[in-house]
Every structure is written in structure tokens, then in C-alpha cells.
Amino acid sequence: MLSKDIGIDLGTANVLIYVKGQGIVLNEPSVVAIDTETKNVLAVGEDAHQMLGRTPGKVNAVRPLKDGVIADFELTEAMLNMFLRKVKGKGTFSKPRILICCPSNITQVERNAIKEAAEVTGAKKVFVEEEPKVAAIGAGLDISKPEASMVIDIGGGTTDIAILSLGEIVTSKSIRVAGDLFDQEIIKYVKNKYKLLIGERTAEEVKIEIGTVFPNEKKEKKLIRGRDLVTGLPNSITIESKEVEEALKDSVHKIVTAAKNVLEETMPELSADIVNKGVVVTGGGALISGIDKLLDKELKVPIKIAESPLTCVAEGTAVMLDNIKLLEK
């Protein structure tokens, strides 16, 4: 039995697993379906995600991670266990070394919980690294030099903003404003304006298909269905891109403000580097139409969307596992 190195991007929305020598072998939603009576786990990942908002009384589909941290330890443990069992089925290995990523600025208790969840799965050794650092490496930035690199990682539960130099985070900020909150803002907007109640999956589809955060960047429409709050009956409406921009305005403004705060706390020399090199945006939120134009306008520095924003953290774990000696230090 071989011992393999594994990198895990334990995201609020998705879990990605990288196995050394095999690449990214798993990319599934961070959702667990449980039987509320027996407390047994019925499904995880994509199978459980299909059940969101569609389960009978005794089946509950939940996200065990909230705002980038573990909300339900037992379910996170069960989810990781099942994912790793799935991965192990694709190759024979035992007691792997695991590198798992967490948001910056979480408490030591939250950090320990993430480490413990990985240890329980039978790992030989567990390393915990901060997400923006790993995302920057995965986006192809050389953070080892004595010059600044800046990354804005917009995930499902948190947005991590960090300035890195000489291989470490110099200044960072983590805010609980990201993809999941965007979905909630769309639900709230449709409820207030159209008196229509829609589910999380519908809101996510609206965000992905017609969503934008910059005026006139996208001019598309989408028919959505939900429950009419006045009649209680099913109903449908058509929503436009400009309405999604309106719904997301406040949340995106919080990300801009946090990025400005990080820049204001940075040493002048490092600020000069960022003006030259710009900022890289990673995470699922980087795919929202107009995010680059909005950040460029507000921060007054060049903005670049990472080549594959969704997999940056997993790809960063690959680079770090190749340099495991640095992790062991």
C-alpha cells in the first residue's frame, strides 16, 4: 500500500481533492443528506446537492460548512470520510499526508477543528494552510520573492483578501461575504419585489446565468419559478441582469471596502508593487460578470481573473505538496 499526498480545498460550496500524481480527482458540492430520525448519512456531494430544497420530511440536505468554517463537525467528518473513500477507490493508498486549506483570520479553535476533521479520516500527518496563500500559488503567482502579490479569493462562504511577500501573508482580511450570501440576496430581492419565494438552487442559477455586478455589463433575462407569497400557488416571473446587479450591490460593496482596507494597511513599497503587478481574483465569485471591471474602477489597480478560478486552491495544494519540506518546517 502506497502512502500518497492529498490536497483538500474544503470549501463552503465545493470540496476539491487533489492526489499527487493523479491531479484533481474529486470536485463535488459540500452537501450532506441525512435521515433526521436515524441521523444516518444518506448521500454526500452531487447526490446530496440534487436533494437541496426537495427532500421529504425525514430527509434533510445540509451544508456542514458555513462561512468557511465547520458548522457541524460530525457531518463534516462524515463528508470528508466518504469523499476520501471515493478517492481511495480510484487508487490504492493508505495513511496519506493531507494538506487542507482554511480561510485566513479564523480562530485557532476553528483551525484545530478543520485539522481534526482531516486527522479522523486516518491521515498520517495533516498540514493546514491559509486559502489566499494557496490560491495565489495555484493562480501562478511567485510569492517567494521580496515583492508584493495581491489576491482576492471570493469563495462560497468567505472572501479572503491577502497581500503576500517572501512566501508569507503580510496583510489579510477575511469577510463572510461571498457566493452563498449573493444567493441569499437574490432570494431576498425576488421576495421583496415580486412576492415570489425561490429556493437556493434557483438563486444560484440566476447568479451564474444572468448575474452581473457592473452596470450594463450583461443584458440578459431568465424565467424563474417559485411560490407566490400572496396566493400560495406556484408562479413564474422574468428577472433581468440589471436586477441581479441591484440585488448584489451592497454585498459587492463590502468586498470592495475590505480590499481597500487591506491596501490602506500595506507598506508603501508593497503598494507600489501592486500598482505594477495588479490583483488576481480567484474563487467561484471571480466568474461573476463584471467583477473585474468593478474592482478595477474602485481600487484603481489592474485586475486579472485567474485562468481557472474554481480550481486555484486545489492546484496550489499540488505545488505545496511538491515542496512538502517547506510545509514540514
Buried (B, 14 or more C-beta within 10 A) or exposed (E): EEEBBBBBBBBBBBBBBBBBEEEBBBBBBBBBBBEEEEEEBBBBBEBBBBBBEEBEEEBBBBBBBBBBBBBBBBBBBBBBBBBBEBBBEEEEBEBBBBBBBBBBBBEEEBBEBBBBBBBBBEBEBBBBBBBBBBBBBBBEBEBBEEBBBBBBBBBBBBBBBBBBBEEEBBBBBBBBBBBBBBBBBBBEBBBEEBBBBBBBBBBBBBBBBBBBBBBEBBEBEBEBEBBBEEEEEEBEBEBBBBBBBBBBEEBBBBBBBBBBBBBEEBEEEBBEBBEEBBBBBBBBBBBBBBBBBBBBEBBEBBBBBBEBBBBBBBBBBBEBBEEBEEBEE
